[in-house]
Amino acid sequence: MKDINEVCFIIQARLSSERVPRKMIKPFAGTSLVEIACRKIRECNQIPLNNFYFSAYENEIKEVVEKYGLNIFHRSKASAFSEGPMQEVMEYHDKLPFKYAVVISACCPMLSSTTIDSFVESYLASPHDGMFSVIEKKNYFWDENHDMITKWPKNADVLNTKLVGQTYEAAHCLYAGKLDTIKDGIWMAKPPFTRNKPALFVVPESETIDIDYQWQFDIAEVLYEKSR
């Protein structure tokens, strides 16, 4: 079992996104993705606020975070505009005095504080250094050669998803791992991932819409307004 005092909690955000420019502070359902993320953290019961840092470079983001009284990790310009390597993007890895980090995406407005709390509880109790959020799927899948990946259910003669075993799809909203391995390019676990390395945490699919494109921004805004 991990000691929560050894765990920091991180949200990273930047304004240099190209597919949805300045999406983090763009008007969204009467608020913004940054504000939603800040409120969500303050609603969590499992996150000590002293252990939380909002990693940001641009002042427009920092000004919003300051309104919510949350710690700011002052991200460098190089990190904010970087697409890798991991050590540059997650530059806090050797600057914060913690053993582990839980990273929460600010691009998933439907992700609830209840789910975040459950993830934290599971991570603290897990024997694994890494944990990754996933969506449970019951469906049929094929590879790039059009060969079926899904094991065909016994005695099935139709594509009935009720008969299929579970598979898991990456949900890019919650991650956890050791900070001191990032210097070696390892986060959550060393690829290729093997069974339970990292441990998988199932997130409700309704909470996992990840905003990369404008159409996702538009859909998420409607869903978020309906959920309030």
N, C-alpha and C positions, 0 to 999 in steps of 0.2 A: 504494500500500500504506500502510495506517495504522500508526502507531507505537502499540504497546499501552500505552505510558506516557501516551498522550493519551486513553485509554479508561477510564471507570469502569464498574463493574458494580453494578446496583441490584436489590434485592428490596424491594418495598413490602408491608406487611401492616397490617391494622387489625382491631379487634374489633367494629366497628359494622355488620357485615353483617346484613341483615334476614332474608334467605331461609334462611340457616343461621346462627343466632346464635352468635357467638364461635367460628366454625368453625376459625380458625387455631390455637387452643389446645385445641379440643375433642378428647377421646380418639379416636385414629385408629390402629387396628391396633397398639395398645400404645405408640404414640408420639403425635405431633401433626404437623400440616402445617408448622408453624414449624420443628420439630426436623428433619423430613425435608429441608426447604429448606437448613437450615444444614449438615447432613451432606453434602448434595449439592455445595454450594459448596466445602467442604473437600476433596472428592474430585476436583474439576476440576483438570486439568493446565494449562489455558490461562488461568486467572484468577489474577493476582497478588493475594494477600489484602490488600495495602496499597491496592489500587484498588477493593476491594469495600466496599459500604455496605448495611446492612439499615436501611431507612427505617421507623421505627416511632414511635408516640406512646405507646401504653399500656405501663406498666411490666411487665405480665405477659409481653408479647412480648420486651421488652428483656432481661428476666432470662434467658430461654431463649437468646437470641443471645449474651449475655455468657458463658454456659457454653462456647460454641464459639470464644471468642476472636476474634469478628468485629467489624469497625467498625460503629458505630451512627450513622445520621443521625437526629438527634432531631427527628422530624416534629412539626409544630404540630397543635393540636387542630382548627383550621380545615381543615387539609389532610386529616386523618384522617376527618373527617365530610363532606368535600366530594364532590360528584358532578361537579364542573367549576366553572370552566374548567380547561383543561389546566395553566395556569401555577400554579394553586393546588394541584392534585393532585400535580403533579411539582415541588414547590416547591424542590427541590434544584438546579434547572436553572441558577440563577445564584449558587449557594453552594458548589459543588464545583469545584475547579480543573482541569477536564478539558474536552476539545473534544467528545468523543463519549460516549454512554452505551449500554450493553447492559442492557436490563431483562428480568428473569427472573421469571416468575410463580410464586408460592408455592402457587397453587391447582391445580397440575398435578402431583400426587405421582408419577405414572408417568414424568414427564420424566427422562431419565437424564443423568448427568454426561457421558457420552460424546457425547450429542447436543448438549449445551450447548457442549462443547469444539469440536465440528465447526462449530457456528454461529459461535463466536468466530473460528475459523480462517478461515471463509468471509468474515466481515465484515471482518476485517483485510485480506484480499486483494482485497476488492471495490472497484471505483472509485466505487461509489454511497455517498452519505451515509447512506441508510436501508436497513434490511433487516427483513423480516417473515417470521415462520414460517407455513407453510401445510401443508395436507394435500392430497396428490394424489388426485384422484377420477377414476374412469371410470364415469360414470353419465349419466342423462338428466335434464334440468332444464327447468322451465317458469317463466315470469314470472307477475306478478300478474294478467295478462289470460288466463292459461292458454295462451299462445303458447310453443311450444317454443324454448328457448334453444340447446340442444345441436344441433350440426350433425348431421343424419341421415347415418349411414355409407353410403357408396356401395354399392349392390347389396344392402343389408340389408333383410329383410322381417320381422324380429322385433326385439324390444328386447334385443339381445345386448350386454351391457356390454363384452365383449371387443373389440368392433369400434369402440368410441367413443374419440375423442381425449381427452387429459387436460384436466381443468379443475382449479382450485385453490380450496380453501376456507380461510378464515382459521383459523389455529390460535393461540389466544390464550395463547401460552406464552413466546415469545421475540420481542423487539423491539429495534431499534437505530436510533439517529439522532443528529443534532447537538444539543448542549445549547443553543447560543445562538439557535436558531430557535424554541425553545419560547415565548419571550417574544412571538413573533408568531403563536402558535397553530399552529405547524407541527411535526409530529413524524413522523419517517421520510421523509415527502415531502409536498408540498402537494397536497391533494385537488383534482380527482379524480385518483386514481393512474393513471399511464400505464405503458406497458410498461417493466419493469425499474426503475420508480421508485415505491416502493422495490424493491430486489432481493428475490426470493422465495427462501426456504430451505425445502425440503421436510423435514418432520418425520414419523417413523413415526406412523401414526394411533393405534397402541396406546399411545403416550405422551402423547396430547393431551387426555385426559379432563379437563375444566375444571370444577371444583366450584362451582356456583352454587346448586344445589338439594339438598335432603336426599337425594333418590333418587340423585343423582350422587355424593354423599358416601358413601352405602351401597355403591354399585357399585365406586367407586374403592378403598374399604377392602378389599373382597374381592379385587380384582385385585392390589392392593399386597401383601396377605398371600400370595397365590399366587406372586408374583414373587420372594419372598425365599427 
